[in-house]
Amino acid sequence: MGAEKLEKATFAGGCFWCMVKPFDEQPGIVKVVSGYTGGTKENPTYREVCSETTGHFEAVQITFDPEMFSYERLLDLFWQQIDPTDPGGQFHDRGHSYKTAIFYHSEEQRQLAEQSKHQLESSNKFNKPIATQIIPAKPFYEAEEYHQDYYKKNSAHYNRYRIGSGREAFIQKYWGDRIEER
């Protein structure tokens, strides 16, 4: 797989711990990194982002081979991990840093993101408007090492968090067996 073929996708879906596993280890996904984007401070720390003073979102940046795993498929999987109607955060996590957003890296990604958002709105799957923003990509800062691959390093805590936060029940209610990977 040549580096010239690889692309990046950046998604904010609330707690970044819960956004890595669905994408990780899929064919064509080279890397999934937890981090911060969309804010004003360079190289923010987790504590700074949680203080809600930097304007950053918790996000994941995915390096992928579009010939093996298309951006459209990434978008479908993204929508299946979040409550796209919640403008104030995700599940138990509240505040700007936990809002949902798609950060596009090209005009093609912007168009595909807008199209997928419109399709989700038109599906009437949700009875509230879709609140997920579509925003130009900004600098992405990797989160601290202990946040990377959290679902592997702390699987028991990760699983309790997914269930306790309400994320797992929400995903099951709205997507059921359609989910490609959890």
Secondary structure as a PSIPRED ss2 file (coil, helix, strand):
# PSIPRED VFORMAT (PSIPRED V4.0)

   1 M C   1.000  0.000  0.000
   2 G C   1.000  0.000  0.000
   3 A H   0.000  1.000  0.000
   4 E H   0.000  1.000  0.000
   5 K H   0.000  1.000  0.000
   6 L C   1.000  0.000  0.000
   7 E E   0.000  0.000  1.000
   8 K E   0.000  0.000  1.000
   9 A E   0.000  0.000  1.000
  10 T E   0.000  0.000  1.000
  11 F E   0.000  0.000  1.000
  12 A E   0.000  0.000  1.000
  13 G E   0.000  0.000  1.000
  14 G C   1.000  0.000  0.000
  15 C C   1.000  0.000  0.000
  16 F C   1.000  0.000  0.000
  17 W H   0.000  1.000  0.000
  18 C H   0.000  1.000  0.000
  19 M H   0.000  1.000  0.000
  20 V H   0.000  1.000  0.000
  21 K C   1.000  0.000  0.000
  22 P C   1.000  0.000  0.000
  23 F C   1.000  0.000  0.000
  24 D C   1.000  0.000  0.000
  25 E C   1.000  0.000  0.000
  26 Q C   1.000  0.000  0.000
  27 P C   1.000  0.000  0.000
  28 G C   1.000  0.000  0.000
  29 I E   0.000  0.000  1.000
  30 V E   0.000  0.000  1.000
  31 K E   0.000  0.000  1.000
  32 V E   0.000  0.000  1.000
  33 V E   0.000  0.000  1.000
  34 S E   0.000  0.000  1.000
  35 G E   0.000  0.000  1.000
  36 Y E   0.000  0.000  1.000
  37 T E   0.000  0.000  1.000
  38 G C   1.000  0.000  0.000
  39 G C   1.000  0.000  0.000
  40 T C   1.000  0.000  0.000
  41 K C   1.000  0.000  0.000
  42 E C   1.000  0.000  0.000
  43 N C   1.000  0.000  0.000
  44 P C   1.000  0.000  0.000
  45 T C   1.000  0.000  0.000
  46 Y H   0.000  1.000  0.000
  47 R H   0.000  1.000  0.000
  48 E H   0.000  1.000  0.000
  49 V H   0.000  1.000  0.000
  50 C H   0.000  1.000  0.000
  51 S C   1.000  0.000  0.000
  52 E C   1.000  0.000  0.000
  53 T C   1.000  0.000  0.000
  54 T C   1.000  0.000  0.000
  55 G C   1.000  0.000  0.000
  56 H C   1.000  0.000  0.000
  57 F E   0.000  0.000  1.000
  58 E E   0.000  0.000  1.000
  59 A E   0.000  0.000  1.000
  60 V E   0.000  0.000  1.000
  61 Q E   0.000  0.000  1.000
  62 I E   0.000  0.000  1.000
  63 T E   0.000  0.000  1.000
  64 F E   0.000  0.000  1.000
  65 D C   1.000  0.000  0.000
  66 P C   1.000  0.000  0.000
  67 E C   1.000  0.000  0.000
  68 M C   1.000  0.000  0.000
  69 F C   1.000  0.000  0.000
  70 S C   1.000  0.000  0.000
  71 Y H   0.000  1.000  0.000
  72 E H   0.000  1.000  0.000
  73 R H   0.000  1.000  0.000
  74 L H   0.000  1.000  0.000
  75 L H   0.000  1.000  0.000
  76 D H   0.000  1.000  0.000
  77 L H   0.000  1.000  0.000
  78 F H   0.000  1.000  0.000
  79 W H   0.000  1.000  0.000
  80 Q C   1.000  0.000  0.000
  81 Q C   1.000  0.000  0.000
  82 I C   1.000  0.000  0.000
  83 D C   1.000  0.000  0.000
  84 P C   1.000  0.000  0.000
  85 T C   1.000  0.000  0.000
  86 D C   1.000  0.000  0.000
  87 P C   1.000  0.000  0.000
  88 G C   1.000  0.000  0.000
  89 G E   0.000  0.000  1.000
  90 Q E   0.000  0.000  1.000
  91 F C   1.000  0.000  0.000
  92 H C   1.000  0.000  0.000
  93 D E   0.000  0.000  1.000
  94 R E   0.000  0.000  1.000
  95 G C   1.000  0.000  0.000
  96 H H   0.000  1.000  0.000
  97 S H   0.000  1.000  0.000
  98 Y H   0.000  1.000  0.000
  99 K C   1.000  0.000  0.000
 100 T E   0.000  0.000  1.000
 101 A E   0.000  0.000  1.000
 102 I E   0.000  0.000  1.000
 103 F E   0.000  0.000  1.000
 104 Y E   0.000  0.000  1.000
 105 H C   1.000  0.000  0.000
 106 S C   1.000  0.000  0.000
 107 E H   0.000  1.000  0.000
 108 E H   0.000  1.000  0.000
 109 Q H   0.000  1.000  0.000
 110 R H   0.000  1.000  0.000
 111 Q H   0.000  1.000  0.000
 112 L H   0.000  1.000  0.000
 113 A H   0.000  1.000  0.000
 114 E H   0.000  1.000  0.000
 115 Q H   0.000  1.000  0.000
 116 S H   0.000  1.000  0.000
 117 K H   0.000  1.000  0.000
 118 H H   0.000  1.000  0.000
 119 Q H   0.000  1.000  0.000
 120 L H   0.000  1.000  0.000
 121 E H   0.000  1.000  0.000
 122 S H   0.000  1.000  0.000
 123 S C   1.000  0.000  0.000
 124 N C   1.000  0.000  0.000
 125 K C   1.000  0.000  0.000
 126 F C   1.000  0.000  0.000
 127 N C   1.000  0.000  0.000
 128 K C   1.000  0.000  0.000
 129 P C   1.000  0.000  0.000
 130 I C   1.000  0.000  0.000
 131 A C   1.000  0.000  0.000
 132 T C   1.000  0.000  0.000
 133 Q E   0.000  0.000  1.000
 134 I E   0.000  0.000  1.000
 135 I E   0.000  0.000  1.000
 136 P E   0.000  0.000  1.000
 137 A C   1.000  0.000  0.000
 138 K C   1.000  0.000  0.000
 139 P C   1.000  0.000  0.000
 140 F E   0.000  0.000  1.000
 141 Y E   0.000  0.000  1.000
 142 E E   0.000  0.000  1.000
 143 A C   1.000  0.000  0.000
 144 E C   1.000  0.000  0.000
 145 E H   0.000  1.000  0.000
 146 Y H   0.000  1.000  0.000
 147 H H   0.000  1.000  0.000
 148 Q C   1.000  0.000  0.000
 149 D C   1.000  0.000  0.000
 150 Y H   0.000  1.000  0.000
 151 Y H   0.000  1.000  0.000
 152 K H   0.000  1.000  0.000
 153 K H   0.000  1.000  0.000
 154 N C   1.000  0.000  0.000
 155 S H   0.000  1.000  0.000
 156 A H   0.000  1.000  0.000
 157 H H   0.000  1.000  0.000
 158 Y H   0.000  1.000  0.000
 159 N H   0.000  1.000  0.000
 160 R H   0.000  1.000  0.000
 161 Y H   0.000  1.000  0.000
 162 R H   0.000  1.000  0.000
 163 I H   0.000  1.000  0.000
 164 G H   0.000  1.000  0.000
 165 S C   1.000  0.000  0.000
 166 G C   1.000  0.000  0.000
 167 R H   0.000  1.000  0.000
 168 E H   0.000  1.000  0.000
 169 A H   0.000  1.000  0.000
 170 F H   0.000  1.000  0.000
 171 I H   0.000  1.000  0.000
 172 Q H   0.000  1.000  0.000
 173 K H   0.000  1.000  0.000
 174 Y H   0.000  1.000  0.000
 175 W H   0.000  1.000  0.000
 176 G H   0.000  1.000  0.000
 177 D H   0.000  1.000  0.000
 178 R H   0.000  1.000  0.000
 179 I C   1.000  0.000  0.000
 180 E C   1.000  0.000  0.000
 181 E C   1.000  0.000  0.000
 182 R C   1.000  0.000  0.000
